[in-house]
Amino acid sequence: MVTIEIIRAEMRREDEKNYVGNTIFRAEGAKSVYEITFMSKNGKDWDYSLHFTEQSGDEEELLRMDELLENDDDMYNQLLDAALDAYPA
């Protein structure tokens, strides 16, 4: 498992229905800082989008990070949980 540092996370609801959140993070060995945006209509089934936070970076590194997220459930859940934990109760 890759070690990640969570820099900032947030979650909100839009239109009383949809959840939208993001987590900004740095992964061990990565040159760039990433932001993953989570979207859900029901708070259970999540889609995501991964992009650079600060500035454009190495596209191949971004693709490797995306593949890692697809294959490493623990890492993906850690990032999603950080956003969910930031949701105001």
N, C-alpha and C positions, 0 to 999 in steps of 0.2 A: 504494500500500500504506500502511496506517495503521501508524504507529510505536507499538509497545507496550513497556511496562516490565513485566518479570516480577518479581513481588514474592516469590513462593514457589511451589515445585512439589514434588510427591511422587508416588510410585507404589508400590503394594503388590499382593500376591497374596492372594486370599481363597480358602479351601478348596482350596489347591494348584492351582486351575484358573483362576479368574476374576481378571482384572487390574482394579484400581480405582485411579485416580489423579486428581489435580487440579492445576490451575495457577491461582494468583491473579495477576491482572494489572490494569494500568491502560492504557487506550488513549488515544492523543493526541486531545484535544478532548472526551473523555468526562468527565462529572461524577462518575461512580461508579467504584468498584473492583469488579471482577467475579471470579467463580470459575467455572471451567469444570471439570466433572467428567467424566472419561473412563471408559468401561466396555468390557471386551472379554472374551469367553470363550476366545479363542485367541491374543491378543496381536497380531492382524493386522487384524481387522475391528472398528472402534471406533464406539461410540455416545457421545453427549455430552449433557450438560445444562448450561445456562448460568443462573447466578443472581447476585444481588447478594451481595457479601461482607459489608460492614459493616452496612448498613441498607437498607431498601427505598429505591428511587430512582425515577426517571422510567421508567415502563413503556414508553413509546414509544422511549426511548433503548435499553432492553434489547432490544426487538424489532429495532431497527436494528442493534445489535451482533450479534444472532443471525443476521440476514440477511447481514451482512458475513462472519461465520464460514462460512456456507453457500456464499458466492461467492468467498471469498479463500482458496484452498488454501494459499498461503504463510503466511498468518497462522495458520490452523488448524494447520498442520504445525509451526510455531514453538512454539505452545502445547503440542501433543502431545509434541514432542521434548523440551521442558523437563521434562515429567512423566517421560518415559521415561529421560532422563538422570539423574533422581533415583532410579531404581530401583536398589536395592543389588545389586551384581554378585556 
